[in-house]
């Protein structure tokens, strides 16, 4: 027969339940605790249980859709059977062979192209204006589009109800000085938050050949404008065949759900000096994955033998690319801003007769922060591709709910530090 034992979080001594107070009491240090708080303290992590139902419907031979296989890079693309494919949208190779498509997961939704070829081309041309950190190879010669392709990229759209049960260690710290002693009192709390939210249509790129940074940088899409898949929508365009299976893409959706849930729950824990996660449990209900095709204009330009890719959201016109910031220009801008800011600050302090090693050090720190901020802003102009950190933009409005909102005080600890007398040292 098993028995449960509890130890004091403060001193580690054994706890006994008091019928009078209804709390667990420690005879060693005198602290007492609510039973619910001790249950939270001893709760074990059960890990995440996030899963999605996978669609199974595939293409049928009679649906009027054909496939093209690129012998150069291996890309498999689909289009309406009346569309003639001239080249591969990924490598530009003309060596693509038509064949009837059968099997494979059939998309359920398609967002038609709204942005025209001319609009996407103008986005590309306007990109090179006013970019201070753009490498010189893009400034010293005309930027021509080597290839421009109208492509439907396969995505998996993940939806679910995410429920979380989170427990945190939290502290409130108060420091005061009494005579020659500095006394720090720390109140320790156990905080529990339990609740959930609804995520809808988190997009994950289903093409192995497409850079995930590019596709995630093109978000968001307005899925309310999606229509049921029909082969006629593909007329005049190519569509990449999904070669990343749902299981592989699900991992990315889970990562984004977890980060959003963690941050949302943590944001509800307020008025503490420190907060650390003790344990958590995140599960999902009504998880589903929907295959879809989303519109992307792909453009490439070649500079000094290297190909750079630009992508434009075919619905919103948002542009992203893989063009890096010039390192030398970044250093020059950062150094110039730092030196200029520090010089002006030093001059002002000198005029105020307040220039000293301490004040100059503070000015240097401020100047460094300003320099980093300026370089960061200039890099932001380049619209470099970057993966999304979470899925907060896909939470259904008004779906967040908090079922348990409990803050339990555990005990108070005190530390003392003798304040050194600098005058006696001298």
VENJOHU-V782244 format. One record per residue. N is the residue number from 1. OMEGA is omega in degrees with one decimal (* if undefined). NEAR is the number of other C-alpha atoms within 12 Angstrom. Layout:
BEGIN
n=N omega=OMEGA near=NEAR
n=N omega=OMEGA near=NEAR
END
This chain:
BEGIN
n=1 omega=-176.4 near=3
n=2 omega=177.5 near=4
n=3 omega=179.0 near=5
n=4 omega=178.0 near=12
n=5 omega=-178.9 near=16
n=6 omega=178.4 near=27
n=7 omega=-178.0 near=27
n=8 omega=177.3 near=30
n=9 omega=-176.8 near=32
n=10 omega=-175.0 near=28
n=11 omega=179.0 near=21
n=12 omega=-179.6 near=17
n=13 omega=-179.5 near=20
n=14 omega=179.5 near=22
n=15 omega=176.1 near=28
n=16 omega=-178.8 near=27
n=17 omega=178.4 near=22
n=18 omega=178.6 near=16
n=19 omega=-178.7 near=10
n=20 omega=-176.7 near=9
n=21 omega=-176.3 near=13
n=22 omega=-178.6 near=14
n=23 omega=173.9 near=21
n=24 omega=-172.7 near=30
n=25 omega=178.4 near=32
n=26 omega=-179.7 near=26
n=27 omega=-175.4 near=19
n=28 omega=-175.3 near=17
n=29 omega=175.7 near=19
n=30 omega=178.3 near=22
n=31 omega=177.1 near=27
n=32 omega=-171.7 near=33
n=33 omega=174.3 near=33
n=34 omega=179.3 near=30
n=35 omega=-179.2 near=26
n=36 omega=179.3 near=21
n=37 omega=179.5 near=30
n=38 omega=175.5 near=31
n=39 omega=177.0 near=21
n=40 omega=-177.6 near=32
n=41 omega=-176.3 near=31
n=42 omega=-179.4 near=20
n=43 omega=179.5 near=21
n=44 omega=177.7 near=15
n=45 omega=178.9 near=19
n=46 omega=176.8 near=14
n=47 omega=-178.2 near=16
n=48 omega=176.1 near=24
n=49 omega=-177.4 near=23
n=50 omega=-179.1 near=31
n=51 omega=-178.0 near=29
n=52 omega=173.9 near=32
n=53 omega=-176.7 near=22
n=54 omega=176.5 near=24
n=55 omega=-175.7 near=23
n=56 omega=-176.3 near=18
n=57 omega=-179.3 near=15
n=58 omega=176.5 near=20
n=59 omega=172.3 near=25
n=60 omega=-172.8 near=17
n=61 omega=-174.1 near=17
n=62 omega=-173.5 near=15
n=63 omega=177.7 near=22
n=64 omega=179.3 near=24
n=65 omega=178.5 near=35
n=66 omega=-178.4 near=35
n=67 omega=173.1 near=37
n=68 omega=179.8 near=36
n=69 omega=178.8 near=32
n=70 omega=179.8 near=28
n=71 omega=-178.3 near=20
n=72 omega=-176.5 near=19
n=73 omega=177.2 near=21
n=74 omega=-179.2 near=22
n=75 omega=174.2 near=31
n=76 omega=-174.0 near=38
n=77 omega=179.8 near=43
n=78 omega=178.3 near=49
n=79 omega=175.3 near=37
n=80 omega=-172.0 near=30
n=81 omega=176.6 near=28
n=82 omega=-179.1 near=20
n=83 omega=177.4 near=24
n=84 omega=180.0 near=25
n=85 omega=-178.7 near=35
n=86 omega=-176.4 near=20
n=87 omega=178.5 near=30
n=88 omega=-179.1 near=37
n=89 omega=-178.7 near=41
n=90 omega=-176.4 near=40
n=91 omega=179.2 near=26
n=92 omega=-178.2 near=24
n=93 omega=176.3 near=21
n=94 omega=-175.8 near=20
n=95 omega=176.4 near=21
n=96 omega=-172.8 near=27
n=97 omega=-179.7 near=25
n=98 omega=176.5 near=27
n=99 omega=178.0 near=22
n=100 omega=-179.8 near=23
n=101 omega=177.3 near=29
n=102 omega=-175.0 near=20
n=103 omega=-175.5 near=20
n=104 omega=-176.9 near=25
n=105 omega=-178.5 near=30
n=106 omega=176.9 near=35
n=107 omega=177.0 near=39
n=108 omega=-177.1 near=27
n=109 omega=175.3 near=30
n=110 omega=169.9 near=38
n=111 omega=-178.4 near=35
n=112 omega=175.8 near=38
n=113 omega=173.6 near=34
n=114 omega=179.8 near=25
n=115 omega=-179.1 near=24
n=116 omega=178.2 near=23
n=117 omega=-179.8 near=27
n=118 omega=179.0 near=17
n=119 omega=178.4 near=22
n=120 omega=178.7 near=34
n=121 omega=177.6 near=30
n=122 omega=175.6 near=21
n=123 omega=179.3 near=30
n=124 omega=-177.4 near=35
n=125 omega=-179.5 near=22
n=126 omega=-176.2 near=16
n=127 omega=-171.0 near=28
n=128 omega=-179.6 near=28
n=129 omega=172.2 near=17
n=130 omega=179.0 near=15
n=131 omega=-173.0 near=27
n=132 omega=-175.9 near=28
n=133 omega=179.7 near=34
n=134 omega=177.7 near=29
n=135 omega=-175.1 near=23
n=136 omega=-179.2 near=22
n=137 omega=177.4 near=22
n=138 omega=-177.1 near=28
n=139 omega=-174.2 near=20
n=140 omega=179.3 near=12
n=141 omega=-178.4 near=14
n=142 omega=179.7 near=15
n=143 omega=-178.6 near=25
n=144 omega=174.9 near=22
n=145 omega=178.6 near=25
n=146 omega=179.0 near=23
n=147 omega=176.4 near=27
n=148 omega=-171.7 near=30
n=149 omega=177.8 near=36
n=150 omega=-169.0 near=39
n=151 omega=169.2 near=41
n=152 omega=-178.5 near=44
n=153 omega=179.0 near=54
n=154 omega=177.0 near=43
n=155 omega=164.9 near=47
n=156 omega=179.4 near=43
n=157 omega=-174.9 near=41
n=158 omega=177.7 near=44
n=159 omega=179.3 near=36
n=160 omega=166.4 near=37
n=161 omega=-179.7 near=33
n=162 omega=178.9 near=43
n=163 omega=-176.9 near=37
n=164 omega=173.6 near=41
n=165 omega=-171.6 near=37
n=166 omega=175.6 near=46
n=167 omega=-177.0 near=39
n=168 omega=165.6 near=36
n=169 omega=-178.3 near=32
n=170 omega=-178.0 near=30
n=171 omega=169.2 near=28
n=172 omega=-173.8 near=25
n=173 omega=177.8 near=22
n=174 omega=-178.3 near=19
n=175 omega=177.9 near=18
n=176 omega=-178.6 near=19
n=177 omega=176.0 near=16
n=178 omega=-178.2 near=13
n=179 omega=-179.2 near=13
n=180 omega=-177.3 near=13
n=181 omega=171.6 near=16
n=182 omega=-174.3 near=18
n=183 omega=178.9 near=20
n=184 omega=177.7 near=20
n=185 omega=-178.3 near=20
n=186 omega=175.0 near=25
n=187 omega=-176.4 near=25
n=188 omega=-178.3 near=31
n=189 omega=170.6 near=37
n=190 omega=-172.3 near=39
n=191 omega=178.3 near=40
n=192 omega=174.8 near=39
n=193 omega=179.1 near=38
n=194 omega=-178.3 near=34
n=195 omega=-177.9 near=32
n=196 omega=-178.7 near=34
n=197 omega=-179.7 near=36
n=198 omega=174.4 near=34
n=199 omega=-179.7 near=39
n=200 omega=171.4 near=31
n=201 omega=172.0 near=36
n=202 omega=-175.3 near=43
n=203 omega=173.7 near=44
n=204 omega=-177.8 near=50
n=205 omega=-179.1 near=45
n=206 omega=179.9 near=40
n=207 omega=178.7 near=34
n=208 omega=-175.1 near=27
n=209 omega=179.3 near=26
n=210 omega=177.3 near=31
n=211 omega=-179.0 near=26
n=212 omega=178.0 near=30
n=213 omega=179.0 near=26
n=214 omega=-175.0 near=35
n=215 omega=-180.0 near=43
n=216 omega=177.3 near=38
n=217 omega=-180.0 near=31
n=218 omega=179.8 near=38
n=219 omega=4.2 near=38
n=220 omega=168.5 near=28
n=221 omega=174.9 near=36
n=222 omega=-176.2 near=25
n=223 omega=177.5 near=27
n=224 omega=179.4 near=15
n=225 omega=-178.9 near=17
n=226 omega=177.8 near=26
n=227 omega=176.8 near=21
n=228 omega=-177.7 near=21
n=229 omega=170.9 near=26
n=230 omega=-172.1 near=24
n=231 omega=-177.9 near=34
n=232 omega=-179.8 near=23
n=233 omega=-175.8 near=32
n=234 omega=-177.8 near=36
n=235 omega=178.9 near=25
n=236 omega=-179.6 near=24
n=237 omega=173.1 near=38
n=238 omega=176.3 near=44
n=239 omega=178.6 near=47
n=240 omega=176.3 near=43
n=241 omega=-177.6 near=42
n=242 omega=178.1 near=36
n=243 omega=170.9 near=27
n=244 omega=-174.3 near=28
n=245 omega=-174.0 near=27
n=246 omega=-179.5 near=36
n=247 omega=-179.3 near=23
n=248 omega=-179.5 near=21
n=249 omega=-179.2 near=33
n=250 omega=-179.8 near=33
n=251 omega=179.9 near=23
n=252 omega=177.7 near=32
n=253 omega=179.4 near=42
n=254 omega=178.7 near=37
n=255 omega=-176.7 near=27
n=256 omega=176.6 near=32
n=257 omega=-178.9 near=45
n=258 omega=-177.5 near=36
n=259 omega=179.4 near=22
n=260 omega=179.7 near=32
n=261 omega=179.6 near=41
n=262 omega=-177.0 near=36
n=263 omega=-179.3 near=21
n=264 omega=179.6 near=29
n=265 omega=-179.9 near=37
n=266 omega=-180.0 near=33
n=267 omega=179.4 near=17
n=268 omega=179.8 near=26
n=269 omega=-173.1 near=31
n=270 omega=172.8 near=19
n=271 omega=173.7 near=16
n=272 omega=178.8 near=24
n=273 omega=175.7 near=17
n=274 omega=177.3 near=21
n=275 omega=178.1 near=26
n=276 omega=-179.5 near=22
n=277 omega=177.2 near=24
n=278 omega=175.2 near=24
n=279 omega=-176.4 near=27
n=280 omega=173.7 near=33
n=281 omega=-179.8 near=30
n=282 omega=179.1 near=35
n=283 omega=178.6 near=30
n=284 omega=173.6 near=30
n=285 omega=178.7 near=21
n=286 omega=178.3 near=21
n=287 omega=-179.9 near=30
n=288 omega=176.4 near=29
n=289 omega=-177.5 near=36
n=290 omega=176.3 near=39
n=291 omega=-177.2 near=44
n=292 omega=174.3 near=41
n=293 omega=-178.5 near=47
n=294 omega=-171.0 near=51
n=295 omega=178.6 near=46
n=296 omega=168.3 near=48
n=297 omega=177.6 near=46
n=298 omega=178.8 near=44
n=299 omega=177.2 near=37
n=300 omega=172.9 near=30
n=301 omega=-175.7 near=28
n=302 omega=178.7 near=21
n=303 omega=178.2 near=22
n=304 omega=176.0 near=14
n=305 omega=179.8 near=8
n=306 omega=-178.9 near=14
n=307 omega=177.4 near=22
n=308 omega=-175.5 near=30
n=309 omega=173.9 near=35
n=310 omega=179.1 near=45
n=311 omega=178.8 near=49
n=312 omega=175.3 near=48
n=313 omega=-175.7 near=40
n=314 omega=177.8 near=39
n=315 omega=-173.8 near=34
n=316 omega=-177.8 near=28
n=317 omega=179.3 near=31
n=318 omega=-177.0 near=33
n=319 omega=171.8 near=40
n=320 omega=-177.1 near=39
n=321 omega=178.4 near=38
n=322 omega=179.0 near=28
n=323 omega=-178.7 near=35
n=324 omega=173.6 near=28
n=325 omega=178.8 near=30
n=326 omega=-175.5 near=23
n=327 omega=-179.0 near=17
n=328 omega=178.9 near=18
n=329 omega=178.4 near=21
n=330 omega=179.4 near=27
n=331 omega=-179.7 near=22
n=332 omega=178.3 near=20
n=333 omega=179.9 near=28
n=334 omega=179.2 near=28
n=335 omega=179.9 near=24
n=336 omega=179.1 near=22
n=337 omega=179.3 near=25
n=338 omega=-177.6 near=27
n=339 omega=-180.0 near=23
n=340 omega=-179.6 near=22
n=341 omega=-179.8 near=26
n=342 omega=179.3 near=28
n=343 omega=178.8 near=21
n=344 omega=-179.8 near=19
n=345 omega=179.3 near=26
n=346 omega=179.2 near=27
n=347 omega=179.3 near=19
n=348 omega=179.2 near=17
n=349 omega=179.4 near=20
n=350 omega=178.6 near=16
n=351 omega=178.4 near=11
n=352 omega=-178.0 near=12
n=353 omega=179.5 near=11
n=354 omega=-177.4 near=16
n=355 omega=178.3 near=20
n=356 omega=-177.3 near=16
n=357 omega=-179.0 near=13
n=358 omega=-179.1 near=13
n=359 omega=179.1 near=21
n=360 omega=178.3 near=23
n=361 omega=177.9 near=16
n=362 omega=178.9 near=19
n=363 omega=179.4 near=28
n=364 omega=178.6 near=25
n=365 omega=179.2 near=19
n=366 omega=179.8 near=24
n=367 omega=178.9 near=27
n=368 omega=179.0 near=24
n=369 omega=178.8 near=20
n=370 omega=-179.8 near=24
n=371 omega=178.5 near=27
n=372 omega=179.9 near=23
n=373 omega=-180.0 near=19
n=374 omega=179.3 near=26
n=375 omega=177.6 near=31
n=376 omega=178.3 near=22
n=377 omega=178.8 near=21
n=378 omega=176.5 near=26
n=379 omega=178.9 near=29
n=380 omega=177.7 near=22
n=381 omega=-176.4 near=26
n=382 omega=177.2 near=31
n=383 omega=-179.1 near=32
n=384 omega=-179.9 near=33
n=385 omega=178.3 near=31
n=386 omega=-179.0 near=22
n=387 omega=177.0 near=23
n=388 omega=-177.8 near=28
n=389 omega=-176.0 near=20
n=390 omega=-177.9 near=27
n=391 omega=-177.3 near=38
n=392 omega=-179.0 near=29
n=393 omega=-177.8 near=22
n=394 omega=175.0 near=33
n=395 omega=179.3 near=28
n=396 omega=-177.5 near=21
n=397 omega=178.1 near=13
n=398 omega=-176.6 near=12
n=399 omega=-178.0 near=19
n=400 omega=177.6 near=25
n=401 omega=-179.8 near=24
n=402 omega=-176.7 near=25
n=403 omega=177.7 near=17
n=404 omega=-178.9 near=19
n=405 omega=-170.5 near=22
n=406 omega=175.9 near=25
n=407 omega=-176.6 near=28
n=408 omega=173.8 near=28
n=409 omega=179.7 near=29
n=410 omega=-178.2 near=35
n=411 omega=177.6 near=28
n=412 omega=175.8 near=24
n=413 omega=-177.3 near=24
n=414 omega=174.5 near=19
n=415 omega=-179.6 near=18
n=416 omega=177.2 near=18
n=417 omega=-179.8 near=17
n=418 omega=-178.5 near=15
n=419 omega=-178.8 near=16
n=420 omega=178.8 near=13
n=421 omega=-177.8 near=11
n=422 omega=-179.1 near=7
n=423 omega=178.6 near=7
n=424 omega=179.1 near=7
n=425 omega=-179.6 near=6
n=426 omega=* near=6
END
